[in-house]
Amino acid sequence: FLPQVDSANAGRVLASDAAVFLKKSGLTDLVLGKIWDLADTDGKGILNKQEFFVALRLVACAQNGLDVSLSSLNLPVPPPRFTDTGSPLLLSGTASSDLPWAVKLEDKVKYDAIFDSLNPVNGLLSGDKVKPVLLNSKLPVDILGRVWELSDIDRDGMLDRDEFAVAMYLVYCALDKEPVPMSLPAALVPPSKRKPLSVPGAMPLLPSSTKESHQSLPPVGILAAKTPSTQ
């Protein structure tokens, strides 16, 4: 990966170059900001070769549902995966569109019944309507925020029927003590969403932007009652 971001072969990677490359991991700005902060140990906005490898290792950890922390660096994980499209979804390989959806048909029927009971408007549920259902699970707010972020695939602040099924699937996984992934696995992307998406107004990742990025994330909006305003 290093030659792709170190074209001058200087043995270091600038924040701007790394941001463009790391975006292809499909991880959120919040997660990528945390990865950058851990890798850029001296806060100079530049990664040397060793620090860049730490960043790649943390990307792999996040993609496999592990905590983004230095303690995860020694855990065995597959190599990080990057996509060259502008898609926020991580669809590794060409067969991803043919993957069977992880949400089983019998579960989808249950999730659809819950969806319909929440009075969707034009086939969409707002964050305010989904919030009580998420909070009712008694899961930690940071987990619920990640569930919302992963399930709002088209980033419109609303969940359609398929996105709501993804949210419910992730909630039940968390209740079964399974880790909620940092990026949405290809098998969980609803078949209706498996096409390249462009993210309007996507901001470039900057090393010091992690605090500011809190304001633009959907979970803050829907879980505001539980989220400290100091963020």
C-alpha positions in Angstrom: 0.0 0.0 0.0 2.8 2.4 0.8 3.9 3.2 -2.8 0.3 4.4 -3.5 0.5 7.2 -0.9 4.3 7.8 -0.9 4.8 8.5 -4.6 7.9 10.5 -3.9 9.4 7.5 -2.1 10.3 9.8 0.8 9.5 7.2 3.5 6.7 9.3 4.9 3.0 9.9 4.3 1.3 13.4 4.5 -2.1 13.7 6.2 -3.8 14.8 3.0 -2.5 11.8 1.0 -3.3 9.4 3.8 -6.8 10.8 4.2 -7.7 10.1 0.5 -6.3 6.6 0.7 -7.8 5.6 4.1 -11.2 6.8 3.0 -11.2 3.8 0.6 -11.4 1.5 3.6 -15.1 2.3 4.0 -14.7 3.3 7.6 -16.4 6.4 9.1 -14.5 9.7 9.6 -14.8 9.2 13.4 -13.1 5.8 13.3 -10.4 7.0 10.8 -9.7 10.1 13.0 -9.1 7.8 15.9 -6.9 5.6 13.8 -4.9 8.6 12.7 -4.5 9.9 16.2 -3.1 6.6 17.4 -0.7 6.2 14.4 0.5 9.8 14.4 2.2 9.5 17.7 4.0 12.9 17.7 1.0 14.8 16.2 3.0 16.2 13.3 0.4 15.3 10.6 2.9 13.0 8.9 3.3 9.3 9.3 6.6 7.5 8.8 6.7 4.0 7.3 6.2 2.2 10.7 3.4 4.6 11.7 1.7 4.0 8.4 1.8 0.3 8.9 0.2 0.8 12.4 -2.6 2.8 10.7 -3.2 -0.1 8.2 -3.2 -2.6 11.0 -5.8 -0.5 12.9 -7.9 -0.3 9.7 -7.9 -4.1 9.5 -8.9 -4.3 13.2 -11.8 -1.9 12.7 -13.0 -3.8 9.6 -13.1 -7.0 11.6 -15.1 -5.6 14.5 -12.1 -5.2 16.9 -11.5 -2.2 19.1 -9.4 0.6 17.5 -6.7 0.6 20.1 -3.0 -0.2 20.3 -3.8 -3.3 22.3 -5.5 -4.8 19.2 -2.3 -4.5 17.1 -1.1 -8.0 18.3 -4.4 -9.7 17.4 -4.5 -11.9 14.3 -6.6 -10.2 11.6 -6.9 -10.5 7.8 -5.1 -7.7 5.8 -7.1 -4.4 5.4 -9.4 -4.1 2.4 -9.7 -1.0 0.3 -12.0 -0.2 -2.6 -11.2 2.1 -5.5 -14.7 3.4 -6.1 -16.1 6.4 -4.4 -18.4 4.1 -2.5 -18.7 4.4 1.3 -19.5 0.7 1.3 -16.8 -1.8 1.6 -17.6 -4.4 -1.1 -14.4 -6.4 -1.5 -14.2 -8.6 -4.6 -16.4 -8.7 -7.6 -18.9 -11.3 -6.2 -20.1 -9.1 -3.4 -23.3 -8.3 -5.2 -24.1 -12.0 -5.4 -23.6 -12.6 -1.7 -26.8 -13.8 0.1 -28.1 -11.2 2.5 -27.2 -11.9 6.1 -30.7 -11.0 7.2 -32.8 -14.2 7.0 -36.2 -14.1 5.5 -38.1 -15.1 8.7 -36.3 -12.4 10.6 -37.0 -9.8 7.9 -40.7 -10.5 8.3 -40.4 -9.7 12.1 -38.4 -6.6 11.4 -40.9 -5.4 8.8 -43.7 -5.8 11.3 -41.9 -3.5 13.8 -41.1 -1.1 10.9 -44.8 -0.8 9.9 -45.9 -0.4 13.6 -43.7 2.8 13.8 -45.9 4.6 11.2 -43.3 5.2 8.4 -43.8 8.2 6.1 -43.3 7.5 2.4 -41.6 4.2 3.4 -39.1 6.0 5.7 -38.6 6.2 9.5 -37.0 9.3 11.0 -34.3 9.1 13.7 -36.9 10.2 16.3 -39.1 7.2 15.5 -36.2 4.7 15.5 -34.5 6.1 18.6 -37.0 4.6 21.2 -36.6 1.2 19.6 -32.8 1.3 19.8 -32.8 2.7 23.4 -35.3 -0.1 24.4 -32.5 -2.6 23.7 -30.6 -1.2 26.8 -27.4 -1.4 24.8 -24.7 1.3 25.4 -25.3 4.5 23.5 -22.0 4.3 21.7 -23.0 0.9 20.3 -26.4 2.2 19.3 -24.8 5.2 17.6 -22.6 2.8 15.5 -25.7 0.7 14.7 -27.5 3.8 13.4 -24.4 4.9 11.4 -24.0 1.5 9.8 -27.7 1.0 9.0 -28.3 4.5 7.5 -26.5 3.4 4.4 -27.5 6.3 2.1 -26.8 8.8 4.9 -30.1 10.6 4.6 -30.9 10.6 8.4 -33.8 8.2 7.7 -34.2 4.4 7.6 -36.1 2.6 4.9 -37.4 -0.9 5.3 -34.2 -2.7 4.4 -32.0 -0.3 6.4 -34.2 -0.8 9.4 -33.8 -4.6 9.1 -30.0 -4.0 9.1 -30.3 -1.9 12.3 -32.4 -4.6 14.0 -30.0 -7.4 12.9 -27.1 -5.4 14.4 -29.0 -4.8 17.7 -29.8 -8.5 18.1 -26.2 -9.4 17.3 -25.0 -7.0 20.0 -27.6 -8.4 22.5 -26.0 -11.9 21.7 -22.7 -10.4 22.8 -21.4 -10.3 19.2 -19.2 -7.3 18.3 -20.8 -4.6 16.1 -18.5 -4.1 13.2 -16.9 -0.7 12.5 -17.8 -0.9 8.8 -20.8 -2.7 7.3 -19.8 -6.2 6.0 -20.6 -6.8 2.3 -23.1 -9.6 3.3 -25.1 -7.2 5.4 -25.6 -4.6 2.7 -29.2 -5.0 1.5 -29.3 -6.2 -2.2 -31.3 -3.0 -3.0 -28.3 -0.9 -1.9 -25.5 -2.9 -3.6 -24.4 -0.3 -6.1 -21.8 2.5 -5.9 -23.0 5.4 -3.8 -21.5 8.8 -3.9 -21.4 10.7 -0.6 -22.5 14.3 -1.1 -20.3 16.8 0.7 -17.9 14.2 2.1 -15.3 16.1 4.0 -11.6 15.2 3.7 -10.2 13.6 6.9 -7.8 15.8 8.7 -5.8 14.6 11.7 -7.2 17.1 14.1 -10.8 16.9 12.9 -12.0 14.1 15.2 -13.7 16.5 17.6 -15.5 18.5 14.9 -16.6 15.3 13.1 -18.9 14.5 16.1 -21.3 17.2 15.0 -21.8 15.8 11.5 -22.5 12.2 12.5 -26.1 10.8 12.5 -25.9 9.1 16.0 -25.4 12.5 17.7 -28.7 13.7 16.2 -30.8 10.6 17.1 -29.2 9.9 20.5 -28.8 13.5 21.5 -30.6 13.0 24.8 -28.0 10.5 25.9 -24.9 12.1 24.4 -22.9 14.7 26.4 -23.1 18.1 24.8 -19.5 18.6 25.5 -18.7 16.5 22.5 
